[in-house]
Amino acid sequence: MTIQWAVMLILGFATFLAWVRLSLWHSRGRRTGQASPVRLALLMLLQPLVSALLYYALFPPMVGGGPTDLRIATAGTSRLAAAVDGAPLILLPEAPAIGGGEATPDLATALRRHPGVRTITVLGKGLGPRDIDAARQVAVEFDSPPLRPGILNLTPPPTAPAGGRFVVGGTLAGLSEATVELIDPAGRVTDSGSADRDGHFLLAGTARAAGAVNFTLRARKDKRLIEQADVPVWVTDSTRPRLLILAGAPGPEAKYLRRWASDAGFDVTTQMSAGGGIALGDAPVALDAAGLRRFDVAIVDDRAWAGLRGPLIAAVRGGLGLVLRAGGAIDGVTRSQWQALGFGLSGPGGVAPLALPNASDEAVARTRHGIGSDEAPVDMALPEDFAPDVGRLGLTPGGGEAVPMLQDAGGATLGAWRAIGIGRVALFTGIDSYVLTLTGRRDLYGDWWNGLLTAVARPAPSSHMIPGILWAGERMALCDIGSDGQVENTDSAQTRLAPVAGCGAFWPARAGWHQLRVKDALRPFYVQSHDALPTMRAARDRQAMAMRSTTTPGAPAVAVTTGGSGSAWPFWVAWLVASALLWWLERSRVGRRVTLSSGQAEPALATASAAP
Amino acid sequence: MTGLLAHWIAPARRRALADTLAMAMPLLIAGGVVGWRGGGPVIALLIVAIGSAMAILIARRRAARFDRAWLVRSLDNSRPELEDSSALLFAEDAPLAPLQALQHTRIAARIDQGAPDDLRPGWSRRTLLAVSIMAATLIIAALLCPRPGEGPPMLAPAQEGLPARPGIPRLVAQNLRIIPPSYTGLSVRDSASLDARAPRGARLEWTLRFDPQPSNAVLAMLAGQPLSLRRDGETWIASRTLDASFLYRVDPATARGPTPPLHRIDAIADAPPQVKALSPTASLSMVTAGQRSWTPVFAATDDYGVAATARLRVTLAIGEGENVTFSEREIALTGSGPARDRRFAPRLDFSSFGFVAGGDMVVQLIVRDNRSPTPQEVRGPSMILRWPSTKEPESGGMEGMVNTTLPAYFRSQRQIIIDAEALIKQKRGMALDRYVTRSASIGGDQQILRGRYSQFLGGEEEGEPALPTADGHQEGDGHDHGGPPKQPSTGFGAPEDVLGDFGHPHDDSPASSLDPETRAILKQAVDEMWQSERELKQGRPDLALPFAYKALRFIKEVQQATRIFLSRVGPELPPIDATRRMTGKREGLASRTLALAPVEGRDGPAAAAWRALGEGPDAIRGPIALDALEDWTRTNAGRLPDALALLGAIDSVRSDPACMACRARLRAQLWTAMERPLARPARRRPADAGGARYLGAIGGTP
């Protein structure tokens, strides 16, 4: 119940009391013969009038003559806007000092001050997130200015494994034939490329040890720097995956897989059948449902697959990741079995040559390798080096259910995966990929196999960065924060979040890495500085504006009933006059038959009239 | 008439020429001196040459002004007796009117009263004097002006960026003189900055001035002993030889004042020379018809200079078959071209080397650079010139398939004949039993040789070989497994039986790939060897000789092919007999565990410091303990791309922990100093209840 309603009720009750008193008084006066119907009628009419006037003095009604259109000046508004006649001009804080117009802290305030407004015309670059919700009440007219050429979109990787390769995606706007460069934390160009016709680009970098690291993205056109932006990368040490390598026969591929995986810190179990019940590798494990449940991911060749099909598929349904590889050209039975898994294997079969991507030139390659050690010296293949002979199955995994994930330089799909139950199974068609490790392409070998295992490995809790680009000084929502979520700021200060339905709002004040700490879990996020990525921000606001402009408001601005710009003093004067008339009428002898004073009743009446 | 004109003009022209050249001379000398001081003798010569050319040009133009008009004008002005008619004398073959002719004769008689020398212009003495003074000034200035690296250095203002504090000495002026080793040919230079890059072995001389004068000043090395400065008047000096890159700081206040910034001296190592063959570009080339000599061209480059003389190692492989002889010799060469890029093009005359058909000539250039005291020696690529045998041209594409094992057999047969003939010659002075024993031992050699030939032919002479199979073969299963290890033959180009060293042929014998004719001839040779062996063993070498000669002749016949080629076919294995699989002996076969020790990453301190300097969860905003990182950097300096820069960055963070730029610089350096561990998969997050239900509902086809 609002205050207006309370006042209205009280006034109505007082009027009713006054009427009751008047009627009682009148009936007593009739007994004494002093009653006058005319006087009674006048008094009874004046009572609600006084009440109503008092009410309006307290809450003056809306003035119907306010403007219905407003012009809202936002950032980048032309200076001429003040000079042009038209609807009243509202200056939001972002607007430049253009003189004239009414400055308001935000759009909602402006709409409260001008309650009759139904349409606003937004000038300049558009409303920000602060004002977008307020604009919901009114119709919005907005001619978006063309976007400044720059980085329209930037997608940093949600997480990168320590030492792993990661890919940064993005889009350029208004920059044809621009080049983009990814700069590593040491200031060296680690990847460069040009955007495609739609402006999309993908750049790759390599991570080192776990931690938070900033790469830099630069967009250049004709050697001129157009824009540069921080690319935050959250590098994590994931848990040791338990890997099972099954091979139908000992061979170099299994040997080098085992070496790579154990060096990378997997828990590796290798089983290579040497025929006649003899197995080489690690201590034998039971390859039944219980035994396979102990593993996160398995790499199985076509010969081992033949004997273990049932248990493996059952284990995949339970979450195991399975990578199938071929030791050479596969027979028809295996082919049909793999097709039945959902990999539509098309192609002539046999073994086809694999087109290896060219090695990057030395300066770039050096930024992608870490320092060498005695056991693993830096071994880089350069573009002029001998390209190893790696083959692939002459079959291309495809089909609607399989997700292609690895391609060779010729565009042939080398790897694809699909989900079965809550697990995943991948097919790798490369043959003798181990030669990459012998010819200076260890990084490519690692990228391939790590990519395959990442795609299918059994899910496990891991640390991810909170996605999205955030700007300093803008409100952000953090969800899933429990009851005691805290944000650790760049300067180590803690901010406790107040959860509402599991989410909390946070206003980052400074750019940099922040961490959301919920119990023991840590989720980092990176806040870009306020003036970073201006094109991306403008595009976001523009899109939000575009969605507002198309929706018509449900209700006019009179939802705002408090305050108001109508003045109260005419009502106070009218109330005073009416009250004086009432008082005079009560006191006067007009209409009285017998002149008799009734001193007790009159003050009571006055009191009742003025009760509110 | 022109003769008269020339006679009258010549003295003036000569004087003008001489005058101009006299004026140019001091200027030329001055220009030469300035050029020599500034840029060396080449520049000086260039300036003098260009200047002389210009001077001559100007002189000629000045002399050309003294022409007919000038002569007439000056004669008329200076000699009234010519009655303003001298033009008549020097008129060009214009037909004279009678009056003109009369006047001409009169004037011609008078003209000789004066001499042409009277018309010469005077020496322009004042200009000459001015020019000489100017040139002298220039020369003196050029000689007095110190060249960089000569005389006392000019000190540049210091850029240490330290606040002045009363009573604490600080660096105000500095100079670093770099004297490169003389062999580099680089000139001495003065560096205004205390950071420098200099060739290894250069001498560094610091000249520093402090304010106020310190009592003691050192160059504090970041690692190693400090270098103390010696006071020399107002300045302090120190010097050392650059043997490795180092970081240092100038410390005049003995750690009382603020820490001065670090400076870095980089030592540039002398690179060894590079040798490249310009022609021929392929390492193997063939002699063309009619070729009498060979001129391979090598280019040798070096950063400071290649020694003018180099050596060329020439290896000759002459002969064919069993008679291949190797000779090696080195010849001295003199290169042409600039020191940094020399060309060596020796002309190798075939006749002087004795290079004939059927031989190979291998040349290799050995160059040195001019580093002192120890020049660096580099061997270039080997270039082979092959002179194919005239008897039978080599078939294309057969290189690398040449089986060079046969000549060893042939040589032995000839040796048996030589031995037997020698024994027959010695027969007279020898006891009979000793003669028979010697003969029998030669017979033993013959037997071994015959056995090897039989073996080569598949041992048919000693019984049928068993059928070879691909699996389950063991010792004594019918074919040879390489035989007794052969004596490694010595010398260059010894036959290399790679197949014999590292495996054994799965074939009934090497000879099975011979053509049937060769095979038949070899069989006949073996038959003759049988006869020869029998006679030798019975102590009758004279009777054995004919058979031995026959055997040799047959072998010689085979030798006509020069080399024997094996057919280029892969191993054609017999089909697998599935019924016999896994039926062999299985003792000692069991499952085995193959041990594997993973490689551990080793950049612990670097990664820890990297995280501490950042903004992530492990960041440390305050001072960071950097001792472990510094120790690690020193230990692993060889692995790091730029350990010195990392040490410098560590030092700057340690001295000023609050400096954010220093921290950022150290972090950037650390990025280059970390290993890239092999990546483990980033795990995808488990599906929540709804997701698991969804996956269960859709996924289940196979």
Interface residues (C-beta under 8 A of the other chain):
Chain A: T159 A160 P161 A162 G163 G164 R165 D184 P185 A186 G187 R188 T206 A207 R208 A209 A210 G211 A212 V213 W234 T236 D237 S238 T239 R240 P241 R258 R259 W260 S262 D263 A264 G265 F266 V268 T270 A274 G275 G276 G277 I278 A279 L280 G281 D282 A283 P284 V297 I313 R317 A340 L341 G342 R366 R368 H369 G370 I371 G372 S373 E375 A376 E401 A419 I420 G421 I422 G446 N450 L453 T454 A457 R458 P459 A460 P461 S462 H464 T490 D491 S492 G512 W513 Q515 L522 P524
Chain B: M582 R586 L589 A590 S591 R592 T593 L594 L596 P598 V599 G601 R602 D603 A606 A607 W610 R611 G614 E615 G616 P617 D618 A619 R621 N636 R639 L640 P641 R667 A668 Q669 W671 T672 A673 M674 E675 R676 P677 L678 A679 R680 P681 A682 R683 R684 R685 P686 A687 A692 L695 G696 I698 G699 G700 T701 P702
